[in-house]
């Protein structure tokens, strides 16, 4: 489920609820959360601050201050800055484009096209440098065209976050890890667990042996070991023959 701040456009809410469960009218910003928030498959949190290009160009300092407060209030959550709109940079600054209905003679009739909205004298190089600095600080950048593409992006981000990513894992060899504790080594080396040394250490610290861990349900393992979700717990137990 995605939580939506009360100040967000109802159009985005309308598009979102067609694909996933949403909880609108939540005052997320008052608690220093961004505009959209959800939990991921491993019980971490992601939140997205939506801004339009006009807000960026007219107040980068204000946006930066808001992002800093959100980042500091929830350092363990993954923060995104989603910038909505289309721009056309040139030597004199940046023009913000807007979708408008225009009449084109011919069989096609009325069409939707991008037209000039307003121009900012803000140098594009300065804006690009600021965005680069924001990303280096740990805030992920996303760009969309309008409310519809914003909703589509949020849906895909949410759905992707509900399962463990296999990106790069399909093309790279697994890390060769060594640990003096044979229980941890067995857990790391088990087929298709994808568990790190840190998580393996936490599991064995809690249950002492793999045999003991297999005596409990995946839900209990997930609730006991920090960083281990139910999906990961099932993977570990299936690797040692338990049917879960």
C-alpha positions as CSV (number, residue, x, y, z in Angstrom):
1,X,0.0,0.0,0.0
2,X,1.2,3.5,-0.9
3,X,0.5,6.4,1.6
4,X,-0.2,9.7,0.0
5,X,0.2,13.1,1.5
6,X,-2.9,15.3,1.8
7,X,-1.4,18.0,-0.4
8,X,-0.9,15.8,-3.4
9,X,-3.0,16.2,-6.6
10,X,-6.2,14.1,-6.6
11,X,-5.4,13.1,-10.3
12,X,-2.3,11.2,-9.1
13,X,-4.4,9.4,-6.5
14,X,-7.0,8.5,-9.1
15,X,-4.4,7.0,-11.4
16,X,-2.7,5.1,-8.6
17,X,-5.7,3.4,-7.2
18,X,-6.5,1.8,-10.5
19,X,-3.4,-0.4,-10.1
20,X,-2.5,-0.6,-6.4
21,X,-4.0,0.0,-2.9
22,X,-3.5,3.5,-1.7
23,X,-4.2,5.4,1.5
24,X,-4.8,9.1,0.7
25,X,-5.3,12.1,3.0
26,X,-2.3,11.3,5.3
27,X,-0.3,14.3,6.6
28,X,3.0,12.8,5.8
29,X,4.9,16.1,5.5
30,X,4.1,17.0,9.1
31,X,6.2,14.0,10.2
32,X,9.0,14.9,7.8
33,X,8.1,12.2,5.3
34,X,8.0,12.9,1.6
35,X,4.8,13.0,-0.5
36,X,4.5,9.2,-1.1
37,X,5.7,6.4,1.2
38,X,5.6,2.6,1.2
39,X,7.3,-0.4,2.8
40,X,9.5,-2.7,0.8
41,X,9.8,-6.5,0.7
42,X,12.6,-6.4,3.4
43,X,10.6,-4.1,5.7
44,X,12.6,-1.0,4.8
45,X,10.9,2.2,3.8
46,X,11.0,4.3,0.6
47,X,9.5,7.8,0.2
48,X,9.2,10.1,-2.8
49,X,9.2,13.9,-2.8
50,X,7.3,15.2,-5.9
51,X,8.3,18.6,-7.3
52,X,7.6,20.3,-10.6
53,X,10.2,22.1,-12.6
54,X,8.8,25.5,-11.6
55,X,9.4,24.8,-7.9
56,X,13.0,23.7,-8.6
57,X,13.9,26.7,-10.8
58,X,12.3,29.2,-8.5
59,X,13.5,27.8,-5.2
60,X,16.4,25.3,-5.2
61,X,17.4,26.4,-1.7
62,X,13.9,25.8,-0.3
63,X,13.7,22.3,-2.0
64,X,17.2,21.5,-0.7
65,X,16.2,22.5,2.9
66,X,13.0,20.3,2.7
67,X,15.0,17.3,1.4
68,X,17.6,17.7,4.1
69,X,15.0,17.7,6.8
70,X,13.3,14.6,5.4
71,X,16.7,12.9,5.0
72,X,17.8,13.7,8.5
73,X,14.4,12.7,10.1
74,X,14.4,9.3,8.5
75,X,18.0,8.4,7.7
76,X,17.3,4.7,7.3
77,X,14.6,5.3,4.6
78,X,15.4,5.6,0.9
79,X,14.5,9.1,-0.3
80,X,13.7,10.0,-4.0
81,X,13.2,13.4,-5.6
82,X,10.8,13.1,-8.5
83,X,10.8,16.1,-10.8
84,X,7.7,16.4,-12.9
85,X,7.5,18.3,-16.2
86,X,9.4,18.9,-19.4
87,X,12.1,21.6,-19.9
88,X,13.9,23.0,-22.9
89,X,17.3,24.4,-21.9
90,X,19.2,26.9,-24.1
91,X,21.9,29.5,-23.8
92,X,19.5,32.1,-22.3
93,X,18.1,29.8,-19.5
94,X,15.4,27.1,-19.3
95,X,11.9,27.1,-20.8
96,X,9.3,25.0,-19.1
97,X,7.0,23.2,-21.5
98,X,3.4,22.4,-21.0
99,X,0.9,20.1,-22.7
100,X,-1.7,22.0,-24.6
101,X,-4.5,21.1,-27.0
102,X,-3.8,22.6,-30.4
103,X,-5.9,22.6,-33.6
104,X,-4.0,21.1,-36.5
105,X,-5.7,21.3,-39.9
106,X,-6.3,18.0,-41.5
107,X,-7.9,14.7,-40.7
108,X,-6.3,14.4,-37.3
109,X,-8.2,17.4,-35.9
110,X,-7.4,18.6,-32.3
111,X,-4.1,17.2,-31.0
112,X,-2.1,17.5,-27.8
113,X,1.3,19.0,-28.2
114,X,4.1,20.5,-26.0
115,X,4.1,24.3,-26.0
116,X,6.1,27.0,-24.2
117,X,4.8,27.9,-20.8
118,X,7.3,30.2,-19.1
119,X,11.0,30.9,-19.2
120,X,13.6,31.0,-16.4
121,X,16.9,32.8,-16.7
122,X,18.4,30.2,-14.4
123,X,21.5,28.7,-16.2
124,X,21.0,25.0,-16.9
125,X,24.6,24.2,-15.9
126,X,23.9,25.5,-12.4
127,X,20.7,23.5,-12.1
128,X,22.4,20.3,-13.4
129,X,25.2,20.8,-10.9
130,X,22.7,21.2,-8.1
131,X,20.9,18.0,-9.1
132,X,24.2,16.2,-9.3
133,X,25.0,17.3,-5.7
134,X,21.6,16.2,-4.5
135,X,22.1,12.8,-5.9
136,X,25.7,12.5,-4.5
137,X,24.2,13.3,-1.1
138,X,22.0,10.1,-1.2
139,X,18.8,11.4,-2.7
140,X,17.8,9.4,-5.8
141,X,16.5,11.4,-8.8
142,X,13.5,10.5,-11.0
143,X,12.0,12.5,-13.9
144,X,8.5,12.3,-15.3
145,X,6.4,14.3,-17.8
146,X,3.0,14.8,-16.0
147,X,0.6,13.5,-13.4
148,X,-0.1,10.3,-15.4
149,X,3.5,9.4,-15.9
150,X,4.2,10.2,-12.3
151,X,1.5,7.7,-11.2
152,X,2.9,5.1,-13.6
153,X,6.4,5.6,-12.3
154,X,5.2,5.3,-8.6
155,X,3.3,2.1,-9.5
156,X,6.4,0.5,-11.0
157,X,8.6,1.6,-8.2
158,X,6.2,0.2,-5.6
159,X,5.8,-3.2,-7.4
160,X,9.5,-3.5,-7.9
161,X,10.1,-2.8,-4.2
162,X,7.9,-5.7,-3.2
163,X,10.3,-8.3,-4.3
164,X,14.1,-8.8,-4.0
165,X,15.9,-7.3,-6.9
166,X,17.8,-9.6,-9.2
167,X,19.5,-6.8,-11.1
168,X,23.2,-7.5,-11.7
169,X,22.9,-10.8,-9.8
170,X,22.0,-12.5,-13.1
171,X,25.3,-11.4,-14.7
172,X,27.9,-11.5,-11.9
173,X,29.5,-14.3,-10.0
174,X,28.6,-14.4,-6.3
175,X,31.2,-13.1,-3.8
176,X,33.5,-15.6,-2.4
177,X,33.2,-15.2,1.4
178,X,34.9,-17.0,4.2
179,X,34.0,-17.3,7.9
180,X,35.5,-19.3,10.7
181,X,32.1,-20.4,11.9
182,X,31.1,-23.5,9.9
183,X,27.4,-22.8,10.5
184,X,27.7,-19.3,9.0
185,X,29.8,-20.8,6.1
186,X,27.0,-23.4,5.4
187,X,24.4,-20.7,5.4
188,X,26.3,-18.4,3.1
189,X,27.1,-21.3,0.7
190,X,23.6,-22.8,0.6
191,X,22.0,-22.7,-2.9
192,X,19.8,-19.8,-3.8
193,X,19.8,-18.0,-0.4
194,X,21.6,-14.9,-1.6
195,X,22.4,-14.1,2.1
196,X,25.3,-11.9,3.1
197,X,27.9,-12.6,5.8
198,X,26.3,-10.0,8.0
199,X,22.8,-11.5,7.8
200,X,24.2,-15.0,8.2
201,X,26.0,-13.9,11.4
202,X,22.8,-12.4,12.7
203,X,20.8,-15.7,12.1
204,X,23.4,-17.9,13.8
205,X,23.7,-15.4,16.7
206,X,20.0,-15.7,17.3
207,X,19.5,-19.5,16.7
208,X,23.1,-20.8,17.3
209,X,22.7,-23.5,14.5
210,X,21.0,-23.9,11.2
211,X,19.1,-26.9,12.7
212,X,17.6,-24.7,15.3
213,X,16.6,-22.1,12.8
214,X,14.7,-24.7,10.8
215,X,12.5,-25.6,13.8
216,X,10.7,-22.2,13.5
217,X,8.4,-20.7,11.0
218,X,9.7,-18.2,8.4
219,X,7.5,-15.5,10.1
220,X,9.2,-16.0,13.4
221,X,12.7,-16.1,11.9
222,X,11.9,-12.8,10.1
223,X,10.6,-11.2,13.2
224,X,13.6,-12.3,15.2
225,X,16.5,-11.4,12.9
226,X,17.0,-7.8,11.9
227,X,17.1,-7.3,8.1
228,X,15.6,-10.7,7.3
229,X,12.1,-10.6,5.8
230,X,9.7,-13.5,5.4
231,X,10.7,-14.1,1.8
232,X,14.4,-14.4,2.7
233,X,13.6,-16.6,5.7
234,X,11.7,-19.0,3.4
235,X,14.6,-19.0,0.9
236,X,17.0,-20.0,3.7
237,X,14.8,-22.8,5.0
238,X,14.1,-24.2,1.5
239,X,17.8,-24.3,0.8
240,X,18.1,-26.9,3.6
241,X,15.1,-29.0,2.5
242,X,12.3,-27.5,4.7
243,X,9.0,-27.2,2.8
244,X,7.6,-23.7,3.5
